[in-house]
Every structure is written in structure tokens, then in C-alpha cells.
């Protein structure tokens, strides 16, 4: 531990106890990094950020890219390589994937640009084998204290579980994706193989073998392997199959152990480069029977056969088994439907032909039954009930048989009617009266209006009975309110009988078919749906037989009226069927079945459990008994079914579809057995309603119907029924079907439970939404991610996890927009800001697909993944990059801090950010710098800690931290928006950003130091130049990289009074260039002192350069100036042209004497040219660093330089030089170094003399001469002379009186202005208290002669400033 | 060192008293100039012609001397120095004639 302790007490490894401990024991001294005590600040900062982060990270530092990682990385990715990897070269740690990651790391180190990879496949060897793994990661550069790229930081998220899980889920989803189209077994296997083949990573090959009847196994499907391959024999003979042992090459022991494939040649590789080494054999299980066969799956050699993989394979095999089961069941179903249709046809023919044969046995049943009823002991209630059921249904059967017989007779023209004159009103009223009890029990009014008729009507009494009873029965069946009216009246030659009801009526569209045989009117409501549909048809036939007519009028909702007209007399009837009146008006037994049947329709007519004794389970179940819901409007059928099923199932019965639906929704049964034809909601509607409701969509339904034929069965099955049974049915068949369906349902429920378990085990949130966007199903992960549990469904839109429209309108609108696109049919992937139930915000990646369910409605199925962390990582990356980008532009410590607080404020949309480093406080805020007290507290906070200030309501209002810098601790405080919060992610980010800031501070500090050193060095090489008057020179090193360069300037007084000027630029940078520059400069200076002209100087330098390595190709401008008249002789050696800025605003380039760079020409004398620097003209000589910029022509830079001089003409030459440099180079600094020399002609006149009046005349003479050089006209010069003379005279007078006085006169011409300054060290006389009247004119004259006069008198002397505009 | 100044006095052909100065007048020789001017004026009330056309430079000390006797002076001055008399207001007291000479040219 002592090794890891930094001298100032900061333990670099202390941030994480565990990894830190292991890092501390690494023998760092043996690595290129050396002992931690000597590590640079940047490395220590990087390591502590790494260790403090809970996000998986590793980093590499130094020449060998020495490896560091944190606890999260160790946990997620490093596995057995920990702690071996610590301190080792990264290349060694990740040798197996170096081919992938090496170039990325090199790229980061070469360019300083971060990399980003998402879900990259890498084969790691961390667990003893080559392992398929996926990683999302970014490599970012790390800089050392000197700002050089020295390492890289990897922030990584291992995606292996997710990627592989998604892939497997996709395969399972695809396998189960197509249940709506029932296929043949072959189609099903082909479909399954197609899906299996698409996952070549988990299933390099698969073989599906199905057992055949003689005990062998046939290859039914193969993926990856061609049939006939040694590993894939087409057939395995029975002899080669030993259950529990082997099948051909395959062990079929059902053994959970994988099979070793080594030794099998030519195996496919799937999606990999190498073939699998193992395979797993999975039985294709059949419920309650031997397996269908088995599936051989080649295994992914890069993954362990763990629980997840095994589970996936078992589920895949399960899908294949289910497919086989469903295909075989469909085939059986089809066969059965065909057989049933055949049977029905035969039955119909049989029934029509010999139905009369029923009459005898029926009579023989009913007769003795009647006897039995009469003689049963009264206390044997059970027997009585049973006999009662037999009797009722015997009667009903008899009625149906009779009706059918009537029909066949009518059809065959063999109806034996016997028409006799009958008192129609009396007989009709008699018939009506037998219905009175039933009608009244139904709560209806019964109005019978049958006044006597003038004459009898010829009727067959039996047939008339059927006419009236059928009509009454019909009326009662469809009337729920009001009443029924029977009336008889005479109309001309006819008797008119009406049967009217106030029932539901018949729709107009159905009226034409009302009397059609076997046509049943579809009605919304009836007391019973029993009936053959032949009642009214028979009535019409019978009325026609009587020579009468029947009409119906109906208004839906108001009632129906049947009107029968029968002619009086007998002329319309066949004479041979006429008979004399019998006189009997009593109702025959025909009426009884009608009435009894009608009574059964009415409430209270049945005892629901007439025969039920205590329920004794006949089959002792292994578990709770299956629950069966029976729906039938026929009470007898209900009772019958209950009795049949009671012994093995828990039976509930209901009388119609509505009740069935309610019961099923209340508690979904294991099976519903329903009649197809029921009043109100019929069987088909019931199935549709059940399927539409997610709670009952999975409940199997078995329909019962009297309608035979394939069409009816298909109608029922396509409505969604699971089975269809035609009445009449054998009890055994019903039981068998019920059992099969219940078993299948349980199997299906087993699958459903599997599905639920699978969905719940998904890491991703899963949800199903209906057409309206209401979420109707969610899994456990969904509940975890958003806080809304499965038992809270449905969640209608707008969903409660959408962002609050008030608090966060932007996010809300974003989600709304996506939602609108989803409901209008656009699907796909989206990333949404959502809100957890507890209020915290999260980012979710949502994938939505629409599917059509069996009922044809559109459902949305989606998955949801909380990507807040990934997103944060990406955002962190962005934030880090943004910060680094901003910091990159900051060169000084205050600039770094300013950039940092600005970026931090933007990052958190903060009200303000303040940083304090020693006495320096920097802030970025709308108002003032805040909370100095808090900042002081932060300085002692310690490393990698964050102080959060809580405000009202426990919301964070401020976050502060501190970081190390060369200036000492720096406190940073962010004034937070309390609504945003400041979570763990924010804290991590803040520390990361502060790490960058700390590095930047070190860089800036180092930069300042280096810059100082570099400039000092360069200036020391350039020497302490005593410049001739009128000159200014500047040297500016290149900003980055900061190095001394090869540029120089020189201006030297020559013996003849002229001035030698030289500006040059050596090739290259650094100390070497500086050395060459120093020698060239000395040589040039010496040559200037001796030579007569610049051409000679450069020519001599050419020779000199030949002897000096590195001097060739130096460029230089050399000139000799006559300061008296501005005459300039110059020569250039490949140097950018000097600029002559004229006082009239024009500029001129000195391009006449151009030549090649130094050392290039050999022995030739260089050209010279002459030019005159006019009065107040400025000469600018420079090196290319001043004017050269990327992507800009040099001429533009030169033009800019000339403009820069012109725009500051009025300044003294020193200030002018500063401004030009500032304007040309600006804040960003130059990429190359710059040397610059400026001269303004003439040089200022600067005279100092003793305060004696005898100095006045020589001073005047010098000033007069200077004004000549400055181009000032005689007249104006005279005025300047007087003004200056007055000022000097005053100064002398004064200074003289004081004793050791001196006077200084400084005169400068700048642009179009002339400036004079007269300074003395005496004290000026106050203007007004002038005692000597003779001297009173002096100051007045100065003011009259000059445009500006300013007197400053102080204790140390007086200064007179005067200026005037130079006029020609 | 005294600034070079050469002063001659006398009477012209018409009998008018006359003082001619050549050179420069400044602090160093203003006293001499004043003494010679007083001598040339004498005690009478006659006018004095002061010819300064060949004076290259004169300052406020010279002007002060001229002001003291302005009402009796006829001053000849070169254009170069005319402005001094104008700015100081001397031209309103003394008769001033600008004569182009070689002074200061």
C-alpha cells in the first residue's frame, strides 16, 4: 500500500477497495509506468476516475499500454483474467482480440478521436474456451500532463446476454409465428426447418427424425446437413434404435449430456468458421405417449451449453412437437368432418325415407312410458324426473316425426285429409284455450275473440289443430311483452282466422321466406331456438290443402299477424275426402306436445338439478377437476349434458350465450360446451365474443349443433371453435371429445404458462396493446422498468408512463408523435423518454410490431428496454467530447476555467456555474457569481467527491466538487435546476468532466510555463537589440506545438549612418532551427556592417549557408535604409515581399528585387532594387507566419497585413506593431512562428537638453531639419517651430530657475498627425498668474498655432502635449 | 550661447528712423533686441520702421518688445511670420506690412 500512496497523501488506488488492493500489489516498478509515487497527475486522475466509476471501464497507459480496469469491468467482462491482467500490456491481456481492437486503439492514439462500436462480436478467451461475446464500447484518448496522447480509456457495456437472448427469442418467435394457417405435417416441418436454419449461430445444423409405425425413424427435416450425410442417414432401422441407448449415429438416451462430434467429418459450420464439436439430442415429446421422434441440434462451439441454451433448444423442440401435434390433429379433424358429412347425408336420406318407421317404436315407448309415469312410486323422485324427461322428449320426437311425415305425405300427395263441417270459432277457441296457461305464465295477455259464424267451415280437425297450435306456439316463442290475440270472423264467402302477437316481428327482408321450408328466421331474441324451421311451412301447406290462404304481416318490434282465409262450403275440396260432421270439438292429444314444449321455454319450468345427487368424482384426478361450462337453451339437453359430465368434471350450466359469456369471463373454465343455436347470443357469436376478449381468448369451445354437414362444421371451426359435434351424438363420443379437448386445453395452457414464464423471464419489457392503444398485457420486466404491474391492465392511452404534459411538454409531444405514427400503422424502433411510476425518468428503446390475431383485429406487440444507462454512456461520451473540444481552445488557466464553467452550465442547463482557484473566481451565470462560502467548503471536499445541496422538498439545488490543479484545489459549484434532479449518472459525469478540466488545467499551466521559456529562449537568441529610432520588432512563437522557431529580425546602425535591416526564416523548428538561425543572424549582421549593399549580403550568405547544415533554403529580406531621406536599397531571397504603407492610404509591395532562397543560387550576385520610404510611410518586413493561413492565398494575407498597418497609421510605431500582430494572429495564435519589423520614416525626433536658453537655437535647427524629412511644408513648419520654441522657452525658464533642470522634446509624425511633447522637471507657471507681461503671449501663441495643446503640471515637472494635422 | 542676431539702426533717405534685424530672436537675445529698439525710438514721438523681413524666427519675447511700443512702430515682416502678429493682435496696434523677402525661405 505504501507504494500506491502519493507523497501528498492521496492514495490513487483507495477509491475502490477491492480492485484498488489488487492494483496496489502489482509490481509497478517492473512496468514502464514505474512506481505509482512517480506517476504524473494525469495518470492519477485517470485511474481514480476509472476506479470511482460504476460503469465498466478499462484503460491503457504508456508505451506498452499498461492495463487498468475497474470493478464493473472485472465483473462483466474480465472473468478469469482478473487479477492477472492488471498492469500487463493491453496487447497481452487481449491478445485474442487484438486483431479487432488493436487498430482501434492505434487510431485513437494517432488521431485523438474517440471510437464507437455497438454490439461488436469478439471472441474472448476468459473462461477457458473461445467465447462468443458482444460489446458496445468507446475508446477515448487520454493525455498526459504535457498534453500528449499517452493512453486510452474504454467505456464498455457487454451485450452478450442481450444479443444472444434476442437471437434465440427471434427463432422461437418465428417458430411459433404461424399458428393461423394449419399445415400438413410436411409443410409444418419445412416451415420449422426454415426458421431453425436462420439461426446458424445457435443451430449450426439440425436433424428431425420421426418414428414410424414399425419402430424405425425417418429423417423428416434437416438444416445445415444434406440428407444422406453420414451423420444424417435418411432412415434409421428399428434394429439400430435401442430406446434409452442409440439411434444410428445418434444416442437417443434422452440423455441430457451432449454428444461428442469429434471424428465426424464434413460437418457444416453454421454461421461460424469451424464446425460444432457437440450436438444435443432432444425428444419430440407427445402428450401422454411415446415421443413423435427426436431432434438433433448441432451446438454453437463458442457458447457453453448452459441452462439458457438448453432451455432454448427444449423450447425449439417443443415448438416442433406442438406443430406435429397440431398438424396431425388437423388431419384427424378433416377426416372426421368428411365422415360426419357422409353420415349426415345417409342419415337425411334414411330419415326422410323411413321416418314413419319411428312411429311404431315411438308409440311403443310412449305407451308403456305413460304407464310407467302413472305407476311409479311417488317417493321415487329421481326415477320420476328421469321418466318425465323421457316422456317430454318422446312427445317432442313424436311431434317432429309427425310433422316430417305430414310433409312427406303432402309431397307424395298422399295426405289423407278428412274434411267435415266444423264450428270453426268454437273449435278454434277450444284449441286456443289449451295454450292459455302457457301464455299467461309467460306474463302475456291472451285475447280469444271467436264469435259464432253463420255457417260451418269444412276442416280436417287434426290438420286444423296443427295449424292453430303451430301459429300459437310461434307467437308465444317470439313475444315477450304485450299479448297474443286469436280471432275468428266472417268476410263475405270466407271465414277469417287471425293469430296476432305483439312480439319481436319479422324483418321485411325475411318476409318473403317466412313460409319457406326449413328456413329459419334469424332473430335477435326468442324464447327458444329449438325448432326445425318447418312449422310455418307446414301451416301454409295445410291451409292450402284446405283451399285457403295464409298471409303474414309484420312490423319488427311491434308484432306479427297471421291471417288465414278459408272458403265457406265444400266446393273447393276433393269430394272423396268430405265427411259428415262428427260433432266432436275436443282437442286431441296432438296438442299436448305443443303445450309441454312451450311450457319448457318459460322461466321456472325446470328444476336445474332435477336428478343431481351428491357429486362424486368418478375419476380421481391428479389435481383439481377440470371445469366445463355448458350452454344450451334446451333444459333437457342441459340436464343431460350435466349428468354425462358430472362424474369427471366440475360442470356449470347456463341457458344462453350471454350467461355463458358472463360466466366464462368471471372464471374462465377449461372447456365450454355450447349449443350453436341459442336465443340472443348464439354459439357462434359466443365463440367470437370469447375470442375477442383476452381473458377468454384461450378457452377451448366445443360446439353442439343439430345441423350436420361439413359446411356447418367449417363455419363453427372457422369462427374459432375448437371442436364441433353434431346432434344426436353418442354419450361416449361426447365424453371422448370433451376429454380430448380438456387435455388439449391443459396442454395448451401448459404452453401458455410456458409462454408466460418465458415472457416473464425476458430481460426486456414485453407488452401487448389492442387496436385502441390500450396495453392489455405486460410482463414482469415491463413492470420493473416502468413500475406498472401486469395486474393493472388494461392501461388505456394516454399511458400513465408518458411524460407529464405540464412538467415536460417537449418529451410529451415527442412520445405523442411516435404514438400517432404507431397507431397509424408505422412500426419499428424508437427511443422514448418515459416516466417510471415512482417519477424517475428513463429512456426506453421500444420496438413495436403489429400482428393480426385470430379474430382478425390488429394487436400491437412490443418490447421495451431501459437504455438509460447506454444512453447516458453515449451522452457522457458526447458531454466529454464537448467539454474536451471547448477545453482544447483554452490556452491559459483562466480560459480553461471559463470554458469549463460555460460547458458545465450548458451541460446541466444550470442557472450558473462558479469555479474558484485561489484568488481567481470564474463564473458563467445569468447574474452574479454565487455562494462563495460553499465554494470555500468545496476546497476541502477531497478527491472524487460531490457535495449536493438539498433545497426545499428534498430537491437538489446545487452540486459541488473539487479538483486538483497546479494552482491548488479548484472548487466548482453548479447551481442546479431543482426540477431536473442530479442522479448517480450526473455525478459520474461531473467527475469525468472535472477530470478533463483538471487535465486541461495542467496543460494550460504547462503551456504558460513552456511559452514563457520558449519566448525567453528565442528572445535571448535574437539578442538584446538596441533598435535604431523609428523601428519596432516583434517575435511571436507558434502557439501549438509550442516551440522556438527559425525566424529572426535584425536592425543595425551602420558606420555610415545608414541602417541595415534583415528579416529571415530558417527551415524547420526547434532547437536545431534556432541554432541555424542564430548563426545566420550573426553572419548577416557582420556582412551588413562590411558590405555595401543588400545584394552582396545575401550573396555572401549563400556561400555561408553552403557550409552550414540546415541553412539552405532559408528565406531572407535584406535592406539598407538611409534614415535621412528614407532611401531604401533591398534584396530578397525567396522571402515574402515587404510592405510599404504610404501615408495616402495606398500600399506597395517591394517585389522588384526577388531571388531564390539562401544557398540555392551558386556564385551569382543577387539583384538589388531601390525605393524611397516617403515621409510618414511605414515599412513592414515579416515572415510568412504573419500572413500564411490554411486555405487562404498568401496574397490575401499580405493584403490584410497592409490593411492592418493602414488602419493603425495614427499610432506610435510600437503600438502599431502590437495592433498588427493582434489583428493578424488574433486569439487563436499562429501555427507558425512570426518575426516582424516595422519602420516609420522619419524616426521620431527625441532631444533632451539642459534647461538653458542657449539650447534653444540648436534645438530649433534640429526640429527644422526633422520637419524637412517628415515632409512638412515651410509655412507650417514655421508655426510648429514657434509653438515648440515657446514651450521649450517656458520649460527652460522654469527648469533654469530650479537649478539642475532638463528639457525633453519628442516629435513624431504618425499618419497625418504631428505630435510634440515637451517635458521638463520644473513646475510650470499658472497661466493666469503670469507676473511677467512679456511672457503672456507664449501660451496664447501655442494655442493659436497648434490644434491641440494640453498642459500637465505636477510635482515632478510639466508636460506639454501639442498636436496638429499635417497639411501639405 | 546667444542666438545670432544682427541689428542695424539709422535713418532712411526720407528721414524716417529705421531698425533692421537679421537672424533669430528668442529668449537669449530678446533683451538686446528690446534695448536696441528703445535706442532707435529715442525720446521723441516719431515713428520707427522695424524691418523684420529677414528675421527667421521670433518668439513671444520679441513680440512683447514690439507690443510695448506698438503705436509708434511700422513693422515689416515676412509672410512666414505674419501669422504671429495676427494671432497676437499686434497688427491691430502697429502698422504691419508684409514683405516677401528671403527670410526663412
Contacts between the chains, C-beta under 8 A, distances in Angstrom:
chain1	res1	chain2	res2	distance
A	1253	B	26	7.2
A	1253	B	27	4.3
A	1253	B	28	4.6
A	1254	B	1	4.1
A	1254	B	2	7.1
A	1254	B	28	6.2
A	1256	B	3	6.8
A	1256	B	26	5.1
A	1256	B	27	6.2
A	1256	B	28	6.5
A	1257	B	1	7.2
A	1257	B	3	4.5
A	1257	B	4	7.6
A	1257	B	24	6.5
A	1257	B	26	6.9
A	1257	B	28	7.4
A	1260	B	24	7.4
A	1260	B	26	7.8
A	1260	B	57	6.3
A	1274	B	80	6.9
A	1274	B	104	7.1
A	1274	B	105	7.5
A	1275	B	79	7.7
A	1275	B	80	6.3
A	1278	B	57	7.9
A	1278	B	80	4.7
A	1278	B	81	6.8
A	1278	B	83	8.0
A	1278	B	104	6.4
A	1279	B	83	6.4
A	1281	B	57	6.4
A	1282	B	57	7.3
A	1282	B	58	8.0
A	1282	B	59	6.2
A	1282	B	84	6.3
A	1285	B	26	6.3
A	1285	B	57	6.9
A	1285	B	59	5.0
A	1286	B	59	5.9
A	1286	B	60	5.8
A	1289	B	26	6.7
A	1289	B	27	4.8
A	1289	B	59	6.2
A	1289	B	60	7.6
A	1289	B	61	7.3
A	1292	B	27	6.9
A	1293	B	27	7.2
A	1333	B	64	7.0
A	1334	B	30	7.9
A	1334	B	60	7.6
A	1334	B	61	6.3
A	1334	B	64	3.4
A	1334	B	65	7.6
A	1335	B	60	6.6
A	1335	B	61	7.5
A	1335	B	64	7.2
A	1336	B	60	7.8
A	1336	B	64	7.6
A	1337	B	60	3.8
A	1337	B	63	5.2
A	1337	B	64	6.4
A	1337	B	67	7.8
A	1337	B	88	5.3
A	1338	B	59	7.5
A	1338	B	60	4.3
A	1340	B	60	8.0
A	1340	B	87	7.4
A	1340	B	88	7.0
A	1341	B	59	7.8
A	1341	B	60	5.6
A	1341	B	63	7.8
A	1341	B	84	6.8
A	1341	B	87	6.1
A	1341	B	88	6.6
A	1344	B	83	7.9
A	1344	B	87	3.8
A	1344	B	88	7.9
A	1345	B	83	7.5
A	1345	B	87	6.9
